[in-house]
Each structure stands twice: as C-alpha cells, then as structure tokens.
Amino acid sequence: MDFRIIQSLLPNQPQNSYSNGSYEGVKVYFTEQTGVMAEAFASGKATFEAFTHYFVDDQIIAEVADPNYTGDDTQFAHVTLCAFYGDGVYIRAAYPQLAYIVAYLLVNKELPIDDNTIILDGAASKYLNMYSIPKERFIQDVQTLANTIVPGS
C-alpha cells in the first residue's frame, strides 16, 4: 500500500515547543463527527475541538499542523481518525493509514513502539474495538509498518 501525507498546514496554529524539545509519543483521537473527512478538516471547512497534527481517513493523511510544535501541554504528536460508520469497508482502508502515520512519527524520532509511546483516547479505543482491533493489535500493526520505514524518509 502506498501512503501519502498531504501537507495542508492550517493558519494560526500554536507554535509551542515541547518541553523536552520533541514529542515523546503519539496520541490517537477519533472525531465522532460521522462523515466529515480529512479533506474538510485540512481545508478549514470543518473544525475539531482538540488540537491535532494529522487527520486520517480512508483516502488521505492530512498534516494540518507542524508536528515539531505542540498546541497543548502534552509531549505527544496528535493524530485524529475521521469518523465513519458502516460495513467495515471504510475502516479496512483508513486503518492502515492510521497505523502508518503513527509508525512514521515514532520511527522519525527513533522512539520505541509500545504502550507508553502510543496512546489511544477513549473514543479512538472504542471505535477500533468495534472492529475487533484492541490496542495490543494496533501496536503490533504499527510495529509491522515501522519495520518498512527508513528514519528521516
């Protein structure tokens, strides 16, 4: 599968430095806004209440904020999966993209791939569990993709 990250930085995003100089993991969110896809967030036509660096759906990975800066006081890059409910076709296409961007972010900072560096918020965990994807499997899938990524690529 070919993964493309489309950079569509939104204006006026916070430019706060991480307290340790860089993010120390990735936190995954879930929009819960059914049918509002990454392109709508990337173009500014839709909003999400939490600061995020990337929106992911079944078509694109959209970088909307520079991951070298944080918008809050956490030490994590933020990735948000766009909501869509259905027969499982969407999640089968969006899930690899979600796992890839998490792997990409961790590999590029040479961070371990484990329970400490990958955090799922409650909504993301619930959504993935609906499709029989527990956090342990997600971490394994992120590791599998990480093995294909060259740091700095």
Sequence and secondary structure as in RCSB ss.txt:
>XXXX:A:sequence
MDFRIIQSLLPNQPQNSYSNGSYEGVKVYFTEQTGVMAEAFASGKATFEAFTHYFVDDQIIAEVADPNYTGDDTQ
FAHVTLCAFYGDGVYIRAAYPQLAYIVAYLLVNKELPIDDNTIILDGAASKYLNMYSIPKERFIQDVQTLANTIV
PGS
>XXXX:A:secstr
    EEE   TT   B  TTSS  EEEEEE   TT  HHHHHTTSS  SS  SEEE SS EEE S TTSBSSSSS
EEEEEE    SSSHHHHHHHHHHHHHHHHHHHHTT   STTTEEE HHHHHHHHHTT  HHHHHHHHHHHHTT  
TT 
